[in-house]
Amino acid sequence: VEEVTDRVLYERGLFVRRGVVVTNVEAGSAAAASGTDGAAIRDNDVIVEVDWRGVSTLRDFLEAVDAVRARGDSVVLFKFWRGNTSMHAAVDLKLGQREGAE
């Protein structure tokens, strides 16, 4: 993921000006396996909430995910935008460990 900046907004043709944009979803990853009815997280989706906590920057995103892990939860709810459509997906963090995370 990377922060939504004016450059990223323009280059990727995004509609949402805040949050973090998904840059690479690996096949078979927790994000790719998330959601129902086509709500699996995909490249260019813009994540704006992590477990109901607003996300505007990369730091916000990482802190929110780390807070979920610190609570001992393994599943986190993401609110994101795909184009001009708001969606939600539950992602099992045990399937997608961030490098350096315990």
Secondary structure, 3 states (H helix, E strand, C coil): CEECCHHHHHHHCCCCCCCEECCCCCCCCHHHHCCCCCCCCCCCCEEEEECCEECCCHHHHHHHHHHHHHCCCCEEEEEEEECCEEEEEEEEHHHCCCCCCC
